[in-house]
């Protein structure tokens, strides 16, 4: 539960708005509360084992285990206090939020260390992580720093290849820790999976931004403890150079010679799944008013970031559409409540192939989180003119956001050709039962009571 709490905290990106942070913090509080309750129950069980009727395992240091569990409860309680303060004050400055998240992670990691120490007290020491046959030796003695990457001076990396396993050591003592950085260079889009097996409470990350030493963790983070992988790190990455980062999760408690310094990490690589047919701007699909299902899984990111758009301005794993206006009026473009992931939308003026990908001068509107839309889905409305072509870009909020959804386009205005009926939804220039059926079928997505009232007010409208 503590590992899951740490993973949730690590998933909060810098600068995330309160509406994204609050649900994560609420889930973390539940994990921490459950952890405290289970640790308290463990102390009661161990105390019973010490009693006259208890069956104490041979050689077990029950008082030592109880002491370690007490310290785990204390660290978990501090982590909970920090998370609760964040939950009650979600509008703190981003740097303060990140600092408090880091403190909560450190306390949770310390609690894991104390819980592991309790197990060792009961059963006689840490397990051994046996290095697999054929693995590569890290070549760094415990306490040395020959592959500290961007943390070292000079900058020095180890190397890892796809399908390779590296056996190494890690340590954490005196407020610092060993960090091992293994570079891998990729010529094609690749799904990376790094699995860590460590005697200590360890983490494994996939890191981008290596050429300039501006590291950014991408994809899902991984972890291990007691020589058991908890979760692998994984990410879909484009051609380039990346790092597999391995380190203890804490900065204390794993000195060299502790018997809990060994680990091995395995890197698996597989080709990216085939992207959608409209993965690139040059391969846009023509769509009309109505709804279309889509899936951005496997799509790369070929559009540019825009300073005018939310957060970092980028729309990740983007796919592309062309829309030619059939009205003089407005166009609503929406994934509101109809996508399985955190979406981004951008709409651009013009469909000239020479403007692929389009820049700031073509951008008409963009949105990440629309008010009233669940799951951080998106919605924009733009003015449109008959016969004008527009590019529509659909993607995700950050590099980890891709998935399936439904894109809906809703036109409002005077149809091209002069039909006067604004609520002629089926295109026959007559407002009647067929239009009412279309509206009711899309109730709340995006139509509502005001739209129904407007359609009924136009009932019977036609070009005759």
Secondary structure, DSSP 8 states (H G I E B T S, - for coil): -HHHHHHHHHT--TT--HHHHHHHHHHHHHHHHHHHHHHHHHHHHHHHHHSTT----TT--HHHHHHHHHHHHHHHHHHHHHHHHHHH-TTS-HHHHHHHHHHHHHHHHHHHHHHHHHHHHHHTS-------TT-EE----TT--S--BTTSSS-B-EE--TT-EEEEE--EETTEE-EEEEEEEESS-EEEEEEEEESSSEEEEEEE-TTTT--EEEEEEEEEETTEEEE-EEEEE-SEEEEEEEEESSSSSB-TTSS--EEEEEEEEEE-----TT-SGGG-EEE-SEEEEEE-TT----S---TTSSTTS--EEEEEEEEE--EEEEEEEE-TT-BSS-EEEEEEE---GGGSS--GGGEEEEESS-TT-GGG--EEEEEE-TT-EEEEEEEESSTT---EEEEEEEEEEEETT----TT--SSSSB-SHHHHHHHHHTBTTTB-HHHHHHHHHTTT-B--
